[in-house]
């Protein structure tokens, strides 16, 4: 099957690119209500693409937000079932003036297709749909049972995804989830993502006096919320930036040893990293291994913003009545988001000075960290396909960011999720001039063809 399908896809490569361009013209920004027509158009586009690919059951599933698309192939008794995940929504295109060409007018330059959402996740998602279409066109049926679940709110936090998965769990039953979303570490380095960090968030508001006060009349006697809050926030870390909250990381579990091997193998350049983010190189300069370990495998507590008093131009002589900070924590395997939240709140309450009132704004539910079983058969099949096509055994890498789907599918369906994406982390997704290498678009179709065939065996 594989050779014939691959030849079919190669013969229709120009049509595939044209379909991807048409999809990328739809401004499906999920976080901005002004783009709702684009969201609905993209959802209908994906549903139509699945129907044209021979999926006999395609349904737009309403949520309290944007719709999901669920599709299911004809059932083959005794064959395994995979669920393919992706998302049709995209990030806002701002800042528009930084784009070389308009974000929703796809443009090809040097075998790269530039458009908002082309790498994250429209191009990678369209690949398995095109492969299913080719197999059905040539063979009349797929070699295994295939379901698709495509969401429209991934770029805005997936607020309605888990409740929908829970509600549809009987229809979504499968042996393995394969995500078309994700990214390889580098274009020249094959990799598979086997872990990602979890997330929990809260806001801290410290109240002093009932109103802002004149700093001359009341200075030295009235409570200053900014001063007290900064002191309280500083108590969450030691001088080396390590979190010192009791109960924060004691339950963390060790990672897959293969991730440590990948960290050593990628030769991450610490100096170049600080140069690229526009930060001064610290002295002494940490090793690349240390930085990647911190980014992938160490839980964090970060301050995302702080406010209080007057921050405009010039001077305003006030003592702030309130001050606030936004906090997010990235979690590793073994940490419970609720337990982490409660540990931080307990620390803050214990440290709140007399004369102040602490308010906590709770942004739960959080997400647990995702970690894939290193012995999962689907993972080994995917690694074999990538090694065959790319000429090297892929590295097992972790992701410092949070991808909730792995934990959601494990919790409600009891299965693992492998990430089989053909975008790479340098393709400026979420930034101006996002692009997808069309060579990877073509490669991905070959890879998905072989993956489906081998998962069916």
C-alpha positions in Angstrom: 0.0 0.0 0.0 2.6 2.5 1.1 4.5 2.9 -2.2 1.3 3.5 -4.3 -0.1 6.0 -1.8 3.1 7.9 -1.6 3.2 8.1 -5.4 -0.4 9.3 -5.4 0.4 12.0 -2.9 3.5 13.1 -4.8 1.4 13.4 -8.0 -1.1 15.6 -6.2 1.4 17.7 -4.3 0.5 21.0 -6.0 -3.2 20.4 -5.2 -2.3 19.8 -1.5 -0.4 23.1 -1.3 -3.3 24.9 -2.9 -5.7 23.4 -0.3 -3.4 24.5 2.5 -3.3 28.0 1.0 -7.1 28.1 0.9 -7.2 27.1 4.6 -4.6 29.7 5.6 -6.7 32.4 4.0 -9.3 31.9 6.7 -8.6 34.2 9.7 -9.5 31.7 12.4 -8.2 33.6 15.4 -10.0 32.0 18.4 -9.2 34.6 21.1 -10.8 37.6 19.4 -14.6 37.7 18.9 -14.1 39.9 15.8 -12.7 36.8 14.0 -15.7 34.6 14.7 -16.7 34.4 11.0 -13.2 33.2 10.2 -13.4 30.5 13.0 -16.7 29.2 11.6 -15.4 29.2 8.1 -12.4 27.3 9.1 -14.5 24.7 11.0 -16.7 24.2 7.9 -13.5 23.9 5.8 -12.1 21.2 7.9 -15.4 19.3 8.0 -15.6 19.5 4.2 -12.0 18.3 3.9 -12.7 15.3 6.0 -15.9 14.4 4.0 -13.9 14.7 0.8 -11.3 12.4 2.3 -13.9 9.6 2.6 -14.8 9.9 6.2 -18.4 8.7 6.4 -19.3 10.4 9.7 -18.3 14.0 10.1 -19.9 16.2 12.8 -19.5 19.7 14.1 -19.7 19.4 17.8 -21.0 22.6 19.5 -19.4 23.8 22.7 -19.9 26.9 24.8 -17.2 28.4 22.7 -16.0 27.4 19.2 -17.0 24.1 17.7 -15.0 20.9 17.5 -15.0 18.6 14.5 -15.4 14.9 15.1 -15.0 12.4 12.3 -15.0 8.6 12.2 -14.1 6.1 9.5 -16.0 2.9 8.7 -15.4 0.4 11.4 -13.1 -2.6 10.8 -13.7 -5.3 13.3 -10.6 -6.4 15.1 -8.4 -3.5 13.8 -6.8 -1.0 16.2 -8.3 2.5 16.5 -6.3 5.7 16.5 -7.6 9.2 17.3 -5.9 12.0 15.4 -5.9 15.4 17.1 -5.3 18.9 15.8 -6.6 22.4 15.9 -7.9 24.8 13.3 -7.6 28.0 15.3 -4.6 30.4 15.1 -2.9 33.1 17.1 -3.7 36.8 16.5 -1.5 38.1 13.7 -0.3 41.2 15.5 2.0 43.1 15.1 0.9 43.5 11.5 3.6 45.9 10.5 6.2 43.2 11.1 4.9 40.9 8.4 6.7 40.9 5.1 3.4 39.8 3.4 -0.1 39.9 4.8 -0.7 37.1 7.4 -3.8 35.8 5.8 -2.5 36.0 2.2 -0.4 32.9 1.9 2.9 33.5 0.1 5.6 31.0 -1.1 9.2 32.1 -0.8 12.2 29.7 -1.1 9.9 26.6 -0.8 8.4 28.0 2.4 4.8 28.9 2.8 4.3 32.1 4.9 0.9 32.6 6.6 -0.5 32.9 10.1 -1.3 29.4 11.4 0.5 27.5 8.6 2.9 25.8 11.0 0.7 25.9 14.0 -1.3 23.9 13.2 -3.0 24.1 9.8 -0.2 22.5 7.7 0.6 19.7 10.1 -3.1 19.0 10.6 -4.0 18.9 6.9 -1.3 16.2 6.3 -3.1 13.2 7.8 -6.4 14.3 6.2 -4.7 14.3 2.8 -3.1 10.9 3.6 -6.5 9.4 4.6 -7.9 10.8 1.3 -5.2 9.2 -0.8 -5.6 5.8 1.0 -9.3 5.8 0.5 -9.0 6.9 -3.1 -6.6 4.0 -3.9 -7.7 1.2 -1.5 -11.3 2.0 -0.8 -10.8 1.8 2.9 -8.3 2.5 5.6 -6.1 -0.2 7.1 -7.3 0.6 10.7 -10.0 2.5 12.4 -9.4 6.3 12.4 -11.1 9.1 14.3 -10.4 12.8 14.1 -11.0 15.3 16.9 -10.1 18.9 15.8 -10.6 21.8 18.2 -11.0 25.5 17.6 -9.8 26.9 20.9 -6.3 25.6 21.4 -4.7 29.0 21.0 -7.0 30.5 23.6 -6.4 27.9 26.3 -8.8 25.2 25.3 -11.4 26.2 27.9 -14.1 23.8 26.6 -11.9 20.9 25.4 -11.7 18.7 28.5 -15.4 18.9 29.3 -16.2 17.9 25.7 -13.7 15.0 25.7 -15.3 13.8 29.0 -18.8 14.1 27.5 -17.8 12.3 24.3 -15.4 9.7 25.9 -17.4 6.7 24.7 -17.4 7.9 21.1 -13.7 8.8 21.3 -12.5 5.4 22.6 -9.3 4.4 20.9 -6.0 2.5 21.4 -3.8 5.5 20.7 -4.0 9.3 20.2 -1.7 10.8 17.5 -1.3 14.5 17.6 -0.6 16.5 14.4 0.1 19.4 16.7 3.5 20.0 18.2 6.9 20.6 16.7 10.3 19.0 16.1 13.2 20.5 18.0 15.2 21.4 15.0 14.9 21.1 11.2 18.1 19.1 11.1 17.5 17.0 14.2 14.6 14.4 14.2 12.8 14.3 17.6 9.7 13.2 19.3 8.1 15.0 22.2 7.5 12.6 25.1 6.9 15.1 28.0 5.5 18.6 28.6 5.1 20.6 31.7 1.8 21.3 33.5 0.4 24.6 34.5 -1.3 26.4 37.3 -2.0 30.1 37.6 -3.1 32.6 40.2 -3.2 36.4 40.9 -2.0 37.9 44.2 -3.5 41.1 45.4 -2.3 42.8 48.5 -4.4 45.5 50.1 -3.0 48.1 52.5 -5.0 51.3 53.1 -8.5 52.0 51.8 -7.2 54.4 49.1 -4.0 55.8 47.6 -2.4 58.3 50.0 -0.2 61.4 49.7 3.4 60.2 50.2 4.4 63.3 52.1 1.5 63.5 54.5 1.5 59.7 55.1 5.0 58.5 54.2 6.6 56.4 56.9 3.3 55.6 58.7 0.8 54.2 56.2 1.1 50.7 54.7 2.7 50.6 51.2 1.2 47.7 49.2 3.9 47.8 46.6 6.8 47.5 49.1 5.0 44.8 51.0 4.1 42.8 47.9 7.6 42.9 46.4 9.0 41.6 49.8 6.4 38.9 49.9 7.1 37.8 46.3 10.8 37.7 46.9 10.3 35.1 49.6 9.1 32.6 47.0 12.6 32.0 45.6 16.2 31.9 46.9 19.0 34.0 45.5 19.6 31.4 42.8 16.0 31.6 41.5 15.0 28.2 43.0 11.5 27.9 44.4 11.5 27.6 48.2 7.8 27.1 48.8 7.2 24.1 51.2 5.2 21.4 49.3 5.9 22.9 45.9 8.1 20.2 44.3 8.5 17.5 46.8 6.2 15.1 44.8 8.0 15.6 41.5 9.1 12.3 39.9 12.2 11.7 37.8 11.9 12.0 34.0 12.5 9.4 31.3 16.3 8.9 31.2 16.1 9.2 27.4 15.3 12.9 27.8 18.6 13.4 29.7 20.3 11.7 26.8 18.6 14.1 24.3 19.7 17.1 26.4 23.3 16.0 26.2 23.0 15.2 22.4 21.6 18.5 21.1 24.6 20.6 22.2 22.5 23.5 23.2 24.5 26.8 23.0 23.9 28.7 26.2 25.6 31.9 25.0 23.7 32.0 21.8 20.5 31.5 23.7 21.0 34.6 25.8 22.1 36.5 22.6 18.9 35.5 20.8 16.6 36.5 23.6 18.4 39.9 23.9 19.7 39.3 27.5 23.2 39.9 28.8 25.2 36.7 29.2 25.5 35.9 32.9 28.8 35.2 34.5 29.6 32.5 35.0 27.7 31.2 31.9 25.7 28.1 32.6 26.1 25.1 30.4 23.6 24.4 27.6 22.7 21.1 29.4 21.8 23.1 32.6 19.6 25.5 30.7 17.7 22.8 28.8 17.3 20.8 32.0 15.7 23.9 33.6 13.5 24.6 30.6 12.3 21.0 30.2 12.5 19.2 33.5 12.4 21.7 36.4 9.2 23.2 37.8 9.0 26.9 37.8 7.2 29.8 39.5 7.2 32.9 37.4 6.0 36.4 37.9 4.2 37.4 34.7 3.3 40.9 35.6 3.1 43.3 38.6 1.1 46.4 39.1 0.3 49.0 41.8 0.3 52.7 42.3 1.2 55.1 39.5 3.3 53.9 36.4 2.7 56.7 34.0 5.1 59.4 32.8 6.6 61.8 35.3 6.0 61.6 39.1 3.0 61.1 41.2 3.6 61.2 44.9 1.3 58.5 46.2 1.5 55.5 48.5 -0.4 52.7 46.7 -3.4 51.2 48.4 -3.1 47.9 46.5 -0.6 46.0 44.5 -1.0 42.8 42.5 1.0 40.2 40.7 0.2 37.5 38.2 1.9 34.1 38.8 2.1 31.0 36.6 3.8 27.8 37.5 5.1 25.1 35.1 4.9 21.7 36.6 6.6 18.4 36.1 5.5 14.8 36.4 4.2 14.0 39.9 3.1 17.5 40.8 -0.6 18.0 41.4 -1.8 21.5 40.3 -4.2 21.8 43.2 -1.5 20.9 45.7 0.9 23.3 44.2 -1.7 26.1 44.3 -2.5 25.5 47.9 1.2 25.4 48.9 1.8 28.8 47.3 -1.3 30.3 48.9 -0.2 28.9 52.3 3.2 30.4 51.9 1.8 33.8 50.9 -0.7 33.9 53.8 2.0 32.9 56.3 4.2 35.7 55.0 1.6 38.5 54.7 2.6 41.2 57.1 0.3 42.6 59.8 -1.8 45.5 58.6 -2.3 44.1 55.1 -5.1 41.9 53.6 -4.2 39.2 51.0 -6.5 38.4 48.2 -6.0 35.4 45.9 -7.6 35.2 42.5 -7.9 31.5 41.5 -7.4 30.6 37.8 -7.8 26.9 38.2 -8.3 24.3 36.9 -4.7 23.8 36.1 -3.1 21.1 34.0 -0.9 18.2 35.1 2.4 17.5 33.4 2.3 15.1 30.5 4.7 12.1 30.3 4.5 9.3 27.8 5.2 5.7 28.6 8.7 5.1 27.2 7.6 1.5 26.2 4.5 2.6 24.3 4.3 0.6 21.0 3.0 3.6 19.0 6.0 5.7 20.1 8.4 3.1 18.9 6.5 2.8 15.6 6.7 6.6 15.1 10.4 6.6 16.0 11.0 3.9 13.4 9.3 5.8 10.7 11.2 9.0 11.4 14.5 7.2 11.6 13.8 5.6 8.2 13.0 8.9 6.6 15.4 11.2 8.3 18.4 8.9 8.5 18.9 9.1 12.3 17.2 7.8 15.4 15.0 10.6 16.7 15.7 12.1 20.1 13.1 11.9 22.8 12.7 15.5 23.9 10.5 17.3 26.5 8.7 20.6 26.1 8.8 23.4 28.6 5.4 24.6 27.6 2.1 23.0 28.4 0.1 20.9 26.0 -3.0 19.9 27.9 -4.2 17.2 25.5 -1.9 14.5 26.6 -3.2 14.6 30.2 -6.8 15.0 29.1 -6.7 12.0 26.9 -4.9 9.9 29.5 -7.4 10.9 32.1 -10.6 10.4 30.2 -9.7 7.8 27.6 -6.9 5.9 29.4 -4.5 6.1 26.4 -1.2 7.6 25.5 -0.6 10.4 23.0 2.3 10.6 20.5 3.2 13.8 18.8 3.8 13.4 15.1 4.1 16.9 13.7 6.1 18.2 10.8 6.6 21.8 11.9 9.8 22.8 13.6 10.4 25.2 16.5 12.1 27.8 14.3 9.1 28.5 12.1 8.0 31.6 13.9 4.6 30.3 15.0 3.0 32.9 17.3 5.2 35.5 15.7 5.2 37.6 12.5 6.2 35.8 9.3 5.2 32.3 10.5 6.1 29.8 7.8 6.1 26.1 7.1 8.8 24.3 5.1 7.0 22.7 2.2 9.7 20.0 2.1 8.4 19.0 5.6 4.8 19.2 4.3 5.7 16.7 1.6 7.8 14.6 4.0 5.0 14.5 6.5 2.6 12.9 4.0 5.1 10.1 3.4 5.6 9.6 7.1 1.9 9.6 8.0 1.3 7.0 5.2 3.9 4.7 6.7 2.7 5.4 10.3 -0.9 4.4 9.6 0.2 1.3 7.7 2.5 0.1 10.5 0.1 0.9 13.3 -2.4 -1.3 11.6 -0.1 -4.3 11.6 
